[in-house]
Amino acid sequence: MLTLTTTPTWTAKVHPANLMVASEGHQTWTVRVLCDRIAKSGCGPTSGPVLYPAWPHCDSRCGQLRNCLTACIIWWYSGYTYFAGEVLMQSKAQRNVMPGCAVLANLVRVLAVACVALLASVAAHPQGSSGRILGVVTDQSGGNVGRATVTITDVARGVSQTLTTDSDGAYLASNVLPGTYTVRAEFKGFKIFERKNILIEVGKDARIDAVLQPGSTSETITITEDVPMVDTTSTTLGGTISNEIINDLPLNGRNYQNLVSLRPGTMIYPGGGPWTQSTNGIRPEDTSYIVDGITNDEAFMGLSVTNAAAVIGDAATLIPIDAIQEFNTQVNPKAEFGWKPGAVTSVGLKSGTNDIHGTAYGFGRSDSFDARNYFNPAGDPKTPVELEQYGGSAGGHIIKDKLFYFGAFEGQMYTVGNSLPGHVPTTASIVGGGGNGCVVITTGDCSISVADATQDLMAQNPTFVVNPLSNYLLGFYSPTPNTAQGTFVSLNYPNVNSSKNAIGKVDYHVNDHHAVSGSYFFGNDTIVGMDFFELLPQFRTKVHSRAQDVSAHWAWSPSSTLANELRGGFTHYVLQILPDDIGFPYKINTGLSNPLLSGIPDIRINPFSQLGAFHNFPKIVGPDKVYDFLDQLSYLRGKHAFKFGGEIRDDQVHQATFRAGRGRMRFANLENFLQGIPGNTTFLAGDPTRNITQWLYAGYAQDDWRITPKVTLNLGFRYELQGVPKEAKNLFGNWEPAVGFEQVGKNISSIYNRDNKNFSPRLGVAWDVTGKGTTIVRAGGSLIYSLLSMNAFLSQQNTQNTVTLGLGTIPTGATIFDSACPTGGCPGTGNIFTTGVTIPGSSLTWKDQST
């Protein structure tokens, strides 16, 4: 007899074949120990494992092996929980004789610890658009009923799944599409239990415990009461918005994301638009979107691909709301969700049913029914407001009870006028100007009047002639000359949009053990509109968006308590933001050869509006691609609902920001412009195009432990490994004051050191106070790491006194002139020649390049 003194005291007895049984109260623990000699060079026999007859001597015998690694593998069973681990040991002689073995042992120790940590706490709610039904079948005394038959029926599709409970009476049905279900449980000698009206929401679980009463199987006890809508087993906050609610609520533009702000903690920045939607004060790009179980975020801006926020107006592409079964938001999510600390918004798509269903719709709006815009003064044409939105959906079966289809289309066209203020020079002489801004004359206003400024310049120099280039550009300040006594003009060029969107989905119920599905979304949008105080229609911005999303799903349920889900997806996103005057037949030559930069430069004359298109563009995003693969295993054991899985993701970004690519010319005043005397000028030099790849890896584990019928403990653990972004040609640089210029592949290996410590624990408890699902007390917390979007590294715009900031615009190839290289300069450390350049006006000549 061997006594192990711990707290509490254990009594253990060694049995043959290394089997040790220990008892503690009512639980029985079984431990099996196997010493395994792993052959190395010169390690002796290689015939396989060597069994030692007594566990207490395992450590000492293994420790006597020379130049070999020794492994002890342990299993134990505690009624509900299995544990598997591997302990690698090495003798002192091994460490002294074979340092290589020591290195290998240390490596495997780390792997073993990681495996134990992953297996010790395993995940729960499904990440996809499907849900789960799980529960336990018991008799009236509370005893578990094993081998009971549980049938789960999808009411709309007529698809049934038959399960058999395990020895603990537990069952699990995964890949349950959102909808209404019936659960039926039966066992010989008991009445049939049947519960109807079970509503499954996107990514949610429904726990249906069946209590069987003695009687004949010809008798059925049917419960028609709805399952409580309050989630009694999770500490995740949020809620679900169904298709009925989406259709019933006023929803201008039919963009479901506009309803997300109805959830607690979600808001839009004051005065902001869809780019500013935030959860609990977190950055907008930290909100995660999942469509049909696959990430829907693109990597550059961190926003969703479908229903992507347009630079102008509302969403560019749209998932037709008639194709949305429902969507939900989750805050403080379980371990299967990560990468972003904001809300997780999961969208579930509709599926076909045995019956053919369809919709058709059309919506219209006309300014004939609108009042005049407050900033649209009487006498000016009324700003237009015209909207047409139309589409339809259809779904049904290809093979009844087996193969289903669903598809939808939505088009949107609108013309929305603007009423913005503009300020341009006037051709009239200002009455009562008092010589403001003039050098010689004492009448008029030389700061805003071309006539007065010209007169003042001629008074200074009788031979003065307006600079030819300036004279040509004056004609682009307004469609017709401004002859008023002031600078104000009304800018009312409309935003014109056209959007076409389509989505399709196929579901195939192979049998009770296998189900597959797939979906495809295509959206294309073009809008031309005002993004600034553009003075002419051709100065407006043209935005073209194209989004594509493909997802596939395979669910495998080998038993009533075990289920596996494999998901894969691909998103493809293109966003082109261009000045609409590219290709306009200007009669000047700026000397720029890139066709994206054709047109007039951005000209600022104090105090007038900018002449030219918006200086932030052109901007090219895409094609951006995201490849996402997930696998997750669900396992139900007694009071524990386990899930564990992993994710591999490849983010690819193609990006180019040509901010100030045409040049930004500043003139101190109108007279300097007429003379052709520029001030400081900034422009982008070089090609800012970059191609970036980032690999992401994650593993997670979750256990929803139902401690009592009223209390559920949520335990979770997630580990994320974020690869360092890499540029295809190593065109990433940096500046270190102590070093100088740095470039990847030249004098640094990466833009930053990878963080390998992203361990993300999750903990929560839910208490059903009454046991009826009406009052729930929750407490929980989580540690979540934020994945930076690529624009944080590449495109920090709207900064003062610079063209752009980013790792792609560090001029490592520039010639360095300093005390070490006073004449001729020294060559740069790299080959990046893209950067923002500022040239003082004294170094410039203001003339057309063709002259």
Buried (B, 14 or more C-beta within 10 A) or exposed (E): EEEEEEEEEBEBEBEEEBEBEBEEEEEEBEBBBBBBBBBBEEBEEEEEEBEBEBBEEBBEBBBEBEBBBBBBBBEBBEEEBEEEBBBBBBBEEBEEBBEEBBEBBEEBBEEBEEEBBBBBBBBBBBBBBBBBBBBBBBBEEEEBBBEBBBBBBBBBBBBBBEBEBBEBBBBBBBBBBBBBBBBBBBBEEBBBBBBBEBBBBBBBBBBBBBBBEEEEEEEEBEBEEEBEEEBBBBBBBBEBBBBEEBBEEEBEBBBBBBBBBEBEBBBBEEEEBBBBBBBBEBBBBBBBBBBBBBBBBBBBBBBBBBBBBBBBBBBBBBBBBBBBBBBBBBBBBBBBBBBBBBBBBBBBBBBBBBEEEEBEBEEEBEBEEEEEBEEBEEEEEBBBBBBBBBBBBBBBBEEEEBBBBBBBBBBBBBBBBBBBEBBBBBBBBBEEBEBBBBEEBEBBBBBBBBBBBBBBBBEEEEEBEBBBBBEBBBEBBBEEBBEEBEBEBBBBBBBBBBBBBBBBBBBBBEEBEBBBBBBBBBBBBBBBBBBBBBBBBBBBBBBBBBBBBBBBBBBBBEBBBBBBBBBBBBBBBBBBBBBBBBEBEBEBEBEBEEEBBBBBBBBBBBEBBBBBBBBBBBBBBBBBBBBBBBBBBBBBBBBBBBBBBBBBBBBBBBBBBBBBBBBBBBBBBBBBBBBBBBBBBBBBBBEBBBBBBBBBEBBBBBBBBBEEEBBBBBBBBBBBBBBBBBBEEBBBBBEEEEEBBBBBBBBBEBBEEEEEEBEBEBBBBBBBEEEEBEEBEBEBEBEBBBBBBBBBBBBBBEEEEBBBBBBBBBBBBBEBEEEEEEEEEEEBBBBBBBBBBEEEBEEBEBEBEEE
